[in-house]
Amino acid sequence: MPSLQRTTPQEMIKKLVEMINYEDYLKKTQQDWESRWENIQELITFASEVESQPPPQDPIAVVAAEQAAVPEQQ
């Protein structure tokens, strides 16, 4: 099995959808399969957008840095 360490969320979702033949499943079981398939495509797009954003800052680290920058009062 290939390593998933370098696999992007977008690639993982695509691979999973492919592995379980989700589009075929939707076609066979859902009258509105096209709408549901569009939702999956939107999820993949969202995953790629989130992936390209910088990681959020750790709120504890932000507060600690702010506290360290405040001069000590005597």
C-alpha positions in Angstrom: 0.0 0.0 0.0 1.4 3.4 -0.9 2.3 5.9 1.8 -0.4 8.4 2.5 2.0 10.9 4.2 2.4 13.0 1.1 -1.1 12.5 -0.2 -3.2 15.7 -0.2 -6.7 15.7 1.2 -8.0 16.3 -2.3 -6.2 13.3 -3.6 -7.4 11.2 -0.7 -11.0 12.1 -1.3 -10.7 11.4 -5.0 -9.1 8.0 -4.4 -11.7 7.0 -1.9 -14.6 8.0 -4.1 -12.9 6.0 -6.9 -12.2 3.0 -4.8 -15.8 2.6 -3.6 -17.2 3.5 -7.0 -19.3 6.2 -5.4 -20.5 7.8 -8.7 -21.8 4.5 -9.9 -23.5 3.9 -6.6 -25.2 7.3 -6.8 -26.3 6.6 -10.3 -27.9 3.3 -9.3 -29.5 4.4 -6.0 -30.4 8.1 -6.2 -32.7 9.9 -8.6 -30.9 13.2 -7.9 -27.5 11.6 -8.3 -26.1 14.5 -10.4 -26.7 16.9 -7.6 -25.1 14.6 -5.1 -22.2 14.1 -7.4 -21.8 17.8 -7.7 -21.6 18.0 -3.9 -18.7 15.5 -4.0 -16.9 17.7 -6.6 -17.5 20.7 -4.4 -15.9 18.9 -1.4 -12.9 18.0 -3.5 -12.6 21.7 -4.6 -12.9 22.9 -1.0 -10.2 20.4 0.1 -7.8 21.8 -2.5 -8.6 25.4 -1.4 -8.1 24.6 2.3 -4.8 22.8 1.4 -3.4 25.9 -0.2 -4.1 28.1 2.8 -1.4 28.5 5.5 -2.1 26.5 8.6 -4.0 28.3 11.4 -2.0 29.7 14.2 -2.1 27.9 17.5 -4.2 30.2 19.8 -2.1 29.3 22.8 1.1 30.2 21.0 -0.4 33.5 19.9 -1.4 34.4 23.5 2.0 33.4 24.8 3.8 35.5 22.2 1.5 38.5 23.1 2.2 38.0 26.8 6.0 37.8 26.1 5.9 41.1 24.2 4.2 43.0 27.1 6.8 44.6 29.4 6.8 43.4 32.9 5.3 45.9 35.4 6.9 46.5 38.8 
